[in-house]
């Protein structure tokens, strides 16, 4: 069985693949806790699928739910490179995922430790165990580099 850092390294590889597709570089890995098996892994695909809900977390949750034929998948841990947004935090709760591990915090768009703090709401019926920080520097640098490159490309396209 791998440890958190190893699972997060797999999620970071998915984030890098997403960046290679021109997507915001966020990756996720879903692990069956009892066996330690990686059961789904993906990155953001919002552009590719023309779907604003196709975040990495949602992609892996959908894949596993389809595989098991169930809307709920307790007994799983989700590793993601960026603090989930409120949409993804809700999806994690609705799927009844037991554990969430994220790398970099997201003060602007996060929905777990920032923003809506979804798991603290009275209307949240399932709260996963949450761990943060492992791999934060690498995940944060990947995001900063991605957006820096996009800004520089936009500057080059502007007429003088």
N, C-alpha and C positions, 0 to 999 in steps of 0.2 A: 504494500500500500504506500502511496506517495504522501508527502506532507503538504501543508498549505502552500509553501513556496513553490513546490513543483507543479501543483495544480495551477497556481497563478501564472507560472511561466508558460503553461499551455494556453491560458487565456490571453496572455500577452502576444503569443504567436498568432492567435486569431485576430487580435487587434491590428497587428502588423499586416496580416492578409487583407483586412478590411481597408486599411490605408492604401494598400496596393490596388484596390478596386475603386479608389477615390471616395470611399465612405469615411465618415468620422471614425477614427481608430479606437473602437471599443470591442473587446472580445469577452466571451463568456464560455465557461466550461461547467457542465452539470455532472455531478458525481453521485453514484449510488453509495450511500454511507456504509452499509453493511459489508460491501465487497471492495470498496475503493475504486470501482470501475468507472471510467469516464464513459457516460452514456450519451452525451451530446456535447458538441462544441461548435461555435459559430461566432461570427462578428456581425456588426451592423450591416444591414442590407436595405436601408430605406430608399436609397437612390435606385439600386438595381431592381427592386420590386415595386417601385413607385408606391411605397406603403409607409406612412409616417409611424406606424406601430412596429415596424420590423427592426426593432432594437435587438442587440445581441442576446439580452436576457430573454426576451419574448421568443426569439427564434429557437433557443434551446428548450425552453419550456414547451413550446408547441410541438417540437420534434418528439420529445419524450412522452407527452400526453398522447400523441397519435400512436406511438409505438405501443404504449400500454393500454390504449383505449379507455383512458380515464381523464377527467378534468382535474383530478387531484393527484399529486405525486409526493406524498410524504416519504421520508426516508432518503431524501436527497439533499445535497449541499450544492450551492451555486457559487462559483468563483467568477468575479467580473472585475474588469480593470478600472472601472470608474463607478463611483457611488451611483446607484440606480436613481433614475428620475421617479417622479410620483407614479407615472403609468407603470413602470417596471416594478416598483415597490409593491403596488397593488397586485400586479400579476403574480409576484412571488408569494404574497399572502394568499391570494385566491387559489393558487396551486398547492398550498400547504407545504411549501418547501421548509425543511427544518432548520437549515443553516445558510446564512448569506455571508460571504467573505468578499469584500471589495478592496481594491488597491488604493486608488487616489480619491480624495474627497472632492466633491463638486459643490462649492459654495454658491454658484450661480444657478445650477439646475438640479441639484440633488434633492431627493425626496425622503431620505432616511435620516441623516444627521443634520441636514439643512432643509430649507424650504418648508414644505408641508409636514415633514417628519411623520410620514404616513403611519408608521407603527405605533406612534404615540396617540393617535386619534381614537376616540371612544368607538367609532364605527369600524375600526380594524378588528376583525375576528380571529386573526392568526398573526402571531408575531414570531418571526424566525429568530434564532440566535444570530447576532450580528457581530462580525469581527472586521476591523478596518486597518489599513496601513501596510500590509505585506505587499511589497512590490510597488508602492506608491510613487517612488522616484522614477522608475522606468516607465510606468504608465503615464505619469504626468509629463515626462519629457517627450514621449511619443505624441501626445496630444499637442503640446506646445510646438513641436517641430512641424506637425501637420498643418496647424493653423498659421504658423509663421510662413510656411511655403505658399499657402493659399493667398495670404495678404501680399506677399512679394509678387506672385503671379498676377494678381489683380492690378498692382501698381504698374507692371510692365505692359498691361493691356490698355491702360489709360492713355489717351492722347495728351500730348504736352500742351 
